Amino acid sequence: MPIEDQREREDLGRTLKALRLAQGLTLCETSDRSGVARATICTWENGTHSPSGAALDAVLSTLRADPGLRSRLLLLATPRYAQDALRTTHLGAPVHAGQLLRAMRLRREMAQGQLALDLGVGQAHVARWEAGDLQIPADLQESALILLGASEIEKQAFVSIGLRTDPFEARSLEEGIHGLFQLPHTVQPIVLLAWEAELWRRATEDDRWLPSLLRVVALRANACLMNGELREIAGLANRAMTMAKMTQQWEVATHAFYADRWRRRSKDNWASEAEAMHDWASRLPDSLERAWIMTCHGLALAHLGHQPAAVATTERAIEMAERFGLNREYTSPLDLGEMWLALGEPDRALEALGESVLPSALYLRAMAHFALGEEAPRGLLERARGELGSRSWFHRQKLAEIERTVGRRAAARSSRAPQLSRCA
């Protein structure tokens, strides 16, 4: 799609000309090295024509444009090409409005076909919007927001991406993140997309914004895990790892690392899990992030049956978390309870968990009772169903495991009942 704004075409042209002159190249030399016709480059520099994606990319490569400038100019000239060309870069592909539309649709558990029907368009149109292949017409954007019952937060996020306004509203990123965790888990990915769009723009202009972009990308990976969008995690994690390597701020990428490890956990054995957690923890300074990963390392050691090492690692993690302000009464029951359960000592798990009613603790308490060969108290099951069932996909997976275990135990009792009757 050509650049419609004449001023934007002229700005792009001036930028290209300044780059070329900075490299000491003539139009002919630039043409020879890039493979793009001299006359074509001239019309770009004059602002009379819009560049095409692959040709512009070739010229930018010839002119040794830095990654940020390349990203900005490709997005300005050909957004669809930019989506593909920048996907594997450290900045990643820019966020587009279609991604936000998809996140809002999934939050309502609405199928693409249903949204298309309600909007009076073909499903292929919605699919191309969500993939970034087509821009969403302004009138249909408004209709989509109405059909999806968009909240004010969602509307603000949508507008900030479309109009490139600041979604932080003069708040710092830290203030924004504090407020983020007060929002429903299904709204968090929508807000994070708007933040990423803004921070991506800032990072293309100034590398000092890379750590902030890294943090939001890592949080997006975590949100994908919480909401069960596991296929999205790998790409986000790869971007986070690349930015962490560039900035050496590994702790900021920890949420993405954990989400990616959880995604792969079913494929890898606990020995590789222990190795990965130990390696990641060794990169981090003492912090809450390091304490968290040390807990995960201790859990992997417990699954391997290495009790002394598991206990020592978990205790060190709890102490470190307490040093950095996390309440020991909050973390200790969960961490120790899960570790003892993995070690095959459910009685000690129940002792560690006590009467904790945190959602994950309710799950662990129920599973510990089952591991002892006894029924979980009815009140505990009812509370677990209420707490876990009303939360994220991640929590609902824990509830599903409880229900499967309850079902298996009920089936086992039923199968034994006829045998006992015959014996009688």
VEXDREN-2710 file (C-alpha; in Angstrom, 1 decimal):
% VEXDREN-2710
k/r/px/py/pz
1/MET/0.0/0.0/0.0
2/PRO/1.6/3.3/-1.0
3/ILE/2.2/6.1/1.5
4/GLU/-0.8/8.4/1.1
5/ASP/0.6/11.3/3.1
6/GLN/2.8/13.5/1.0
7/ARG/4.7/14.8/4.0
8/GLU/5.6/11.3/5.0
9/ARG/6.8/10.5/1.5
10/GLU/9.0/13.6/1.5
11/ASP/10.3/12.8/5.0
12/LEU/11.2/9.3/3.9
13/GLY/12.9/10.7/0.8
14/ARG/15.0/13.2/2.7
15/THR/16.1/10.4/5.1
16/LEU/17.2/8.2/2.2
17/LYS/19.1/11.0/0.6
18/ALA/20.8/11.9/3.9
19/LEU/21.8/8.2/4.3
20/ARG/23.2/8.0/0.8
21/LEU/25.2/11.2/1.1
22/ALA/26.5/10.1/4.5
23/GLN/27.9/6.9/2.8
24/GLY/29.4/9.1/0.0
25/LEU/27.4/7.4/-2.7
26/THR/25.9/8.7/-5.9
27/LEU/22.5/7.7/-7.2
28/CYS/24.2/5.5/-9.8
29/GLU/26.5/3.8/-7.2
30/THR/23.5/3.2/-5.0
31/SER/21.6/1.7/-7.9
32/ASP/24.5/-0.5/-8.9
33/ARG/25.0/-1.9/-5.4
34/SER/21.3/-2.4/-4.5
35/GLY/19.9/-3.5/-7.9
36/VAL/17.2/-0.8/-7.8
37/ALA/16.9/1.5/-10.8
38/ARG/18.5/4.9/-10.4
39/ALA/15.3/6.6/-11.5
40/THR/13.3/4.8/-8.9
41/ILE/15.6/5.8/-6.1
42/CYS/15.4/9.4/-7.4
43/THR/11.6/9.5/-7.2
44/TRP/11.7/8.2/-3.7
45/GLU/14.2/10.9/-2.6
46/ASN/12.0/13.5/-4.3
47/GLY/8.9/12.3/-2.5
48/THR/7.0/11.7/-5.7
49/HIS/6.6/8.0/-5.4
50/SER/6.4/5.5/-2.5
51/PRO/9.0/2.8/-2.1
52/SER/8.1/-0.9/-2.3
53/GLY/9.2/-3.2/0.5
54/ALA/11.9/-5.5/-1.0
55/ALA/13.4/-2.7/-3.1
56/LEU/13.5/-0.3/-0.2
57/ASP/15.1/-3.0/2.0
58/ALA/17.8/-3.5/-0.6
59/VAL/18.6/0.2/-0.7
60/LEU/18.6/0.4/3.1
61/SER/21.0/-2.5/3.2
62/THR/23.3/-0.8/0.7
63/LEU/23.2/2.4/2.7
64/ARG/23.9/0.5/6.0
65/ALA/20.9/1.8/7.8
66/ASP/20.9/0.9/11.5
67/PRO/18.3/-1.6/12.6
68/GLY/16.0/1.0/14.2
69/LEU/15.9/3.2/11.2
70/ARG/15.4/0.3/8.8
71/SER/12.5/-0.9/11.0
72/ARG/10.9/2.6/11.0
73/LEU/11.2/3.2/7.3
74/LEU/10.0/-0.3/6.3
75/LEU/6.9/0.1/8.5
76/LEU/6.2/3.5/7.1
77/ALA/6.6/2.5/3.5
78/THR/5.1/-1.0/3.4
79/PRO/3.6/-2.3/6.6
80/ARG/2.8/-5.8/5.3
81/TYR/6.4/-6.3/4.1
82/ALA/7.7/-5.0/7.4
83/GLN/5.7/-7.6/9.3
84/ASP/7.5/-10.4/7.5
85/ALA/10.9/-8.8/7.1
86/LEU/11.3/-7.7/10.7
87/ARG/9.8/-10.8/12.4
88/THR/13.2/-12.4/13.1
89/THR/15.0/-9.2/14.1
90/HIS/15.7/-8.3/17.7
91/LEU/12.9/-5.7/17.7
92/GLY/10.5/-8.1/16.1
93/ALA/7.5/-7.3/13.8
94/PRO/5.6/-4.1/14.8
95/VAL/2.3/-4.6/16.5
96/HIS/-0.7/-4.0/14.3
97/ALA/-4.4/-3.4/15.0
98/GLY/-5.3/-6.8/13.7
99/GLN/-3.5/-8.4/16.6
100/LEU/-5.5/-6.4/19.0
101/LEU/-8.7/-7.4/17.3
102/ARG/-7.8/-11.0/17.6
103/ALA/-7.0/-10.7/21.3
104/MET/-10.3/-9.0/21.9
105/ARG/-12.2/-11.7/19.9
106/LEU/-10.5/-14.5/21.8
107/ARG/-11.3/-12.9/25.1
108/ARG/-15.0/-13.1/24.1
109/GLU/-14.5/-16.7/22.8
110/MET/-15.9/-15.6/19.5
111/ALA/-15.1/-17.5/16.3
112/GLN/-13.7/-15.6/13.3
113/GLY/-16.7/-16.6/11.2
114/GLN/-19.1/-15.2/13.8
115/LEU/-17.4/-11.8/13.9
116/ALA/-17.3/-11.7/10.1
117/LEU/-21.0/-12.5/9.9
118/ASP/-21.8/-9.8/12.4
119/LEU/-19.7/-7.3/10.5
120/GLY/-21.2/-8.3/7.1
121/VAL/-17.8/-9.3/5.6
122/GLY/-16.2/-12.6/4.6
123/GLN/-14.2/-14.6/7.1
124/ALA/-11.2/-14.3/4.9
125/HIS/-11.3/-10.5/5.5
126/VAL/-11.2/-11.0/9.3
127/ALA/-8.4/-13.5/8.9
128/ARG/-6.3/-11.1/6.8
129/TRP/-7.0/-8.2/9.3
130/GLU/-5.7/-10.4/12.1
131/ALA/-2.7/-11.4/10.2
132/GLY/-1.8/-7.8/9.3
133/ASP/-2.4/-8.5/5.5
134/LEU/-5.1/-5.9/5.3
135/GLN/-5.8/-2.7/7.2
136/ILE/-9.2/-2.6/9.0
137/PRO/-11.4/0.1/7.5
138/ALA/-12.1/2.9/10.0
139/ASP/-15.9/2.3/9.9
140/LEU/-15.5/-1.4/10.5
141/GLN/-13.1/-0.7/13.4
142/GLU/-15.8/1.1/15.2
143/SER/-18.4/-1.5/14.4
144/ALA/-16.0/-4.3/15.6
145/LEU/-15.4/-2.5/18.9
146/ILE/-19.2/-2.2/19.5
147/LEU/-19.9/-5.8/18.5
148/LEU/-17.1/-7.0/20.9
149/GLY/-18.4/-4.9/23.7
150/ALA/-15.0/-3.2/24.1
151/SER/-14.2/-1.8/27.5
152/GLU/-12.7/1.7/27.8
153/ILE/-9.3/0.1/28.4
154/GLU/-9.6/-1.9/25.2
155/LYS/-10.8/1.2/23.2
156/GLN/-7.8/3.2/24.4
157/ALA/-5.4/0.4/23.5
158/PHE/-7.0/0.2/20.0
159/VAL/-6.8/3.9/19.5
160/SER/-3.2/4.1/20.7
161/ILE/-2.1/1.6/18.1
162/GLY/-4.1/3.1/15.2
163/LEU/-3.3/6.7/15.9
164/ARG/0.2/6.1/17.5
165/THR/-0.7/7.9/20.7
166/ASP/1.0/7.3/24.0
167/PRO/-0.8/4.4/25.8
168/PHE/1.0/5.2/29.1
169/GLU/-0.7/8.6/29.6
170/ALA/2.4/10.1/31.2
171/ARG/2.8/7.2/33.7
172/SER/6.1/5.3/34.0
173/LEU/6.3/1.7/32.8
174/GLU/6.6/0.6/36.4
175/GLU/3.3/2.4/37.3
176/GLY/1.7/0.8/34.3
177/ILE/2.8/-2.7/35.2
178/HIS/1.6/-2.3/38.8
179/GLY/-1.9/-1.4/37.4
180/LEU/-1.7/-4.2/34.8
181/PHE/-1.7/-6.9/37.4
182/GLN/-4.9/-5.5/38.8
183/LEU/-6.7/-6.1/35.5
184/PRO/-8.5/-9.4/34.5
185/HIS/-6.0/-11.8/33.0
186/THR/-7.9/-11.7/29.6
187/VAL/-7.4/-7.9/29.4
188/GLN/-3.7/-8.0/30.1
189/PRO/-2.6/-9.1/26.6
190/ILE/-4.6/-6.3/25.0
191/VAL/-2.9/-3.7/27.1
192/LEU/0.5/-5.2/26.6
193/LEU/0.0/-5.1/22.8
194/ALA/-0.6/-1.4/23.0
195/TRP/2.4/-0.9/25.2
196/GLU/4.6/-3.0/22.8
197/ALA/3.5/-0.9/19.8
198/GLU/4.6/2.3/21.6
199/LEU/7.8/0.9/23.0
200/TRP/8.7/-0.6/19.6
201/ARG/8.4/2.9/18.1
202/ARG/10.6/4.4/20.8
203/ALA/13.2/1.6/20.6
204/THR/13.6/2.1/16.8
205/GLU/14.6/5.7/17.6
206/ASP/16.7/5.1/20.8
207/ASP/18.2/1.8/22.0
208/ARG/17.8/2.9/25.6
209/TRP/14.2/1.8/25.3
210/LEU/15.2/-1.8/24.5
211/PRO/15.0/-3.0/28.2
212/SER/11.5/-1.6/28.5
213/LEU/10.5/-3.3/25.2
214/LEU/12.1/-6.5/26.4
215/ARG/10.1/-6.4/29.7
216/VAL/6.8/-6.0/27.9
217/VAL/7.6/-8.8/25.4
218/ALA/8.5/-11.1/28.3
219/LEU/5.2/-10.1/30.1
220/ARG/3.3/-10.9/26.8
221/ALA/4.9/-14.4/26.8
222/ASN/3.8/-14.9/30.4
223/ALA/0.3/-13.6/29.5
224/CYS/0.1/-16.1/26.6
225/LEU/0.9/-18.9/29.1
226/MET/-1.7/-17.8/31.5
227/ASN/-4.3/-17.7/28.7
228/GLY/-3.3/-20.9/27.0
229/GLU/-2.0/-19.3/23.8
230/LEU/1.1/-21.6/23.8
231/ARG/1.8/-21.3/20.0
232/GLU/2.6/-17.6/20.5
233/ILE/5.2/-18.2/23.2
234/ALA/8.1/-19.4/21.1
235/GLY/8.4/-16.3/18.9
236/LEU/8.1/-14.0/21.9
237/ALA/10.7/-16.0/23.9
238/ASN/13.1/-15.9/21.0
239/ARG/12.8/-12.1/20.7
240/ALA/13.2/-11.7/24.5
241/MET/16.4/-13.9/24.4
242/THR/17.9/-11.8/21.6
243/MET/17.2/-8.5/23.4
244/ALA/18.4/-9.9/26.7
245/LYS/21.7/-10.9/25.0
246/MET/22.0/-7.4/23.5
247/THR/21.3/-5.6/26.8
248/GLN/22.7/-8.2/29.2
249/GLN/19.5/-7.8/31.3
250/TRP/18.7/-11.5/31.6
251/GLU/16.5/-11.1/34.6
252/VAL/14.1/-8.9/32.6
253/ALA/13.5/-11.8/30.2
254/THR/12.8/-14.3/33.0
255/HIS/9.0/-14.4/32.4
256/ALA/9.6/-15.3/28.7
257/PHE/12.2/-17.9/29.7
258/TYR/9.8/-19.6/32.1
259/ALA/6.8/-19.5/29.7
260/ASP/9.0/-21.2/27.0
261/ARG/10.3/-23.8/29.4
262/TRP/6.7/-24.6/30.6
263/ARG/5.6/-24.9/27.0
264/ARG/8.3/-27.5/26.3
265/ARG/8.0/-29.3/29.6
266/SER/6.0/-32.2/28.3
267/LYS/8.7/-32.8/25.7
268/ASP/11.8/-32.5/27.9
269/ASN/12.7/-34.7/30.8
270/TRP/13.3/-33.4/34.3
271/ALA/17.1/-33.7/33.9
272/SER/17.1/-31.2/31.0
273/GLU/14.6/-29.0/33.0
274/ALA/17.0/-28.9/36.0
275/GLU/19.9/-28.1/33.7
276/ALA/18.1/-25.3/32.0
277/MET/16.9/-23.7/35.3
278/HIS/20.4/-24.0/36.9
279/ASP/21.9/-22.3/33.8
280/TRP/19.4/-19.5/33.8
281/ALA/19.7/-18.8/37.5
282/SER/23.5/-18.6/37.1
283/ARG/23.0/-15.6/34.7
284/LEU/20.9/-13.6/37.1
285/PRO/22.0/-11.4/40.0
286/ASP/20.4/-12.0/43.4
287/SER/16.8/-10.9/42.8
288/LEU/13.2/-12.1/43.0
289/GLU/13.6/-13.4/39.5
290/ARG/16.6/-15.5/40.5
291/ALA/14.7/-16.8/43.6
292/TRP/11.8/-17.8/41.4
293/ILE/14.0/-19.8/39.0
294/MET/15.9/-21.4/41.9
295/THR/12.6/-22.6/43.1
296/CYS/11.9/-24.1/39.7
297/HIS/15.4/-25.7/39.8
298/GLY/14.6/-27.2/43.2
299/LEU/11.3/-28.6/41.9
300/ALA/13.1/-30.3/38.9
301/LEU/15.6/-31.8/41.3
302/ALA/12.8/-33.1/43.5
303/HIS/11.2/-34.8/40.4
304/LEU/14.6/-36.5/39.9
305/GLY/14.5/-37.7/43.4
306/HIS/17.5/-35.6/44.6
307/GLN/16.1/-34.8/48.0
308/PRO/19.1/-33.1/49.7
309/ALA/19.8/-30.8/46.7
310/ALA/16.1/-30.1/46.2
311/VAL/15.6/-29.0/49.8
312/ALA/18.7/-26.9/49.9
313/THR/18.0/-25.2/46.7
314/THR/14.4/-24.4/47.6
315/GLU/15.3/-23.1/51.1
316/ARG/17.9/-20.8/49.5
317/ALA/15.3/-19.5/47.1
318/ILE/12.8/-18.8/49.8
319/GLU/15.5/-16.9/51.8
320/MET/16.5/-14.9/48.8
321/ALA/12.8/-14.0/48.0
322/GLU/12.4/-12.8/51.6
323/ARG/15.5/-10.6/51.3
324/PHE/13.9/-8.9/48.4
325/GLY/10.6/-8.2/50.1
326/LEU/8.5/-11.3/49.4
327/ASN/6.5/-12.5/52.4
328/ARG/7.9/-15.8/53.6
329/GLU/4.4/-16.9/54.8
330/TYR/3.2/-16.4/51.2
331/THR/6.0/-18.2/49.3
332/SER/7.2/-20.9/51.7
333/PRO/4.0/-23.1/51.8
334/LEU/3.7/-23.2/48.0
335/ASP/7.3/-23.8/47.3
336/LEU/7.9/-26.4/50.0
337/GLY/4.6/-28.1/49.4
338/GLU/5.2/-28.6/45.7
339/MET/8.7/-29.8/46.3
340/TRP/7.6/-32.4/48.9
341/LEU/4.8/-33.6/46.7
342/ALA/7.3/-34.1/43.8
343/LEU/9.6/-36.0/46.2
344/GLY/6.8/-38.4/46.9
345/GLU/6.1/-37.3/50.5
346/PRO/2.5/-36.0/50.4
347/ASP/2.3/-36.0/54.2
348/ARG/5.1/-33.5/54.4
349/ALA/3.6/-31.5/51.6
350/LEU/0.3/-31.1/53.5
351/GLU/2.3/-30.1/56.6
352/ALA/4.1/-27.4/54.6
353/LEU/0.9/-26.2/52.9
354/GLY/-1.1/-25.9/56.1
355/GLU/-4.4/-24.3/55.6
356/SER/-3.3/-22.0/52.8
357/VAL/-6.2/-21.1/50.5
358/LEU/-4.1/-19.6/47.7
359/PRO/-5.4/-21.1/44.4
360/SER/-2.2/-23.1/43.7
361/ALA/-2.1/-24.2/47.3
362/LEU/-5.6/-25.6/47.1
363/TYR/-4.6/-27.6/44.0
364/LEU/-1.5/-29.0/45.8
365/ARG/-3.4/-29.8/49.0
366/ALA/-6.0/-31.8/46.9
367/MET/-3.3/-33.7/45.0
368/ALA/-1.4/-34.4/48.3
369/HIS/-4.6/-36.1/49.7
370/PHE/-5.0/-38.1/46.6
371/ALA/-1.3/-39.2/46.8
372/LEU/-1.9/-40.4/50.3
373/GLY/-4.7/-42.6/48.9
374/GLU/-7.5/-40.7/50.6
375/GLU/-10.3/-38.5/49.5
376/ALA/-9.7/-34.7/49.5
377/PRO/-12.1/-33.0/51.9
378/ARG/-15.3/-31.9/50.2
379/GLY/-14.9/-28.3/51.4
380/LEU/-11.4/-28.2/49.9
381/LEU/-12.6/-29.5/46.6
382/GLU/-15.4/-27.0/46.5
383/ARG/-13.1/-24.1/47.2
384/ALA/-10.6/-25.3/44.7
385/ARG/-13.3/-25.4/42.0
386/GLY/-14.4/-21.9/42.9
387/GLU/-10.9/-20.4/43.0
388/LEU/-9.3/-22.2/40.1
389/GLY/-12.3/-22.3/37.8
390/SER/-12.7/-18.6/37.8
391/ARG/-9.1/-17.8/37.0
392/SER/-6.8/-18.1/34.0
393/TRP/-6.4/-21.1/31.6
394/PHE/-3.2/-21.9/33.5
395/HIS/-5.2/-22.3/36.7
396/ARG/-8.0/-24.2/35.0
397/GLN/-5.5/-26.8/33.9
398/LYS/-4.8/-27.5/37.6
399/LEU/-8.5/-27.8/38.2
400/ALA/-8.9/-30.2/35.3
401/GLU/-6.2/-32.4/36.8
402/ILE/-8.1/-32.5/40.1
403/GLU/-11.3/-33.4/38.3
404/ARG/-9.6/-36.2/36.3
405/THR/-8.2/-37.6/39.5
406/VAL/-11.6/-37.5/41.2
407/GLY/-13.1/-39.2/38.2
408/ARG/-10.5/-42.0/38.2
409/ARG/-10.9/-42.6/41.9
410/ALA/-14.7/-42.8/41.5
411/ALA/-14.4/-45.2/38.6
412/ALA/-12.0/-47.4/40.6
413/ARG/-14.5/-47.5/43.5
414/SER/-17.3/-48.4/41.1
415/SER/-15.3/-51.2/39.6
416/ARG/-14.5/-52.7/43.0
417/ALA/-18.1/-52.5/44.2
418/PRO/-19.4/-55.5/42.2
419/GLN/-16.4/-57.6/43.2
420/LEU/-17.1/-56.9/46.9
421/SER/-20.8/-57.8/46.4
422/ARG/-19.9/-61.2/44.8
423/CYS/-17.5/-61.9/47.7
424/ALA/-20.2/-61.1/50.2
END
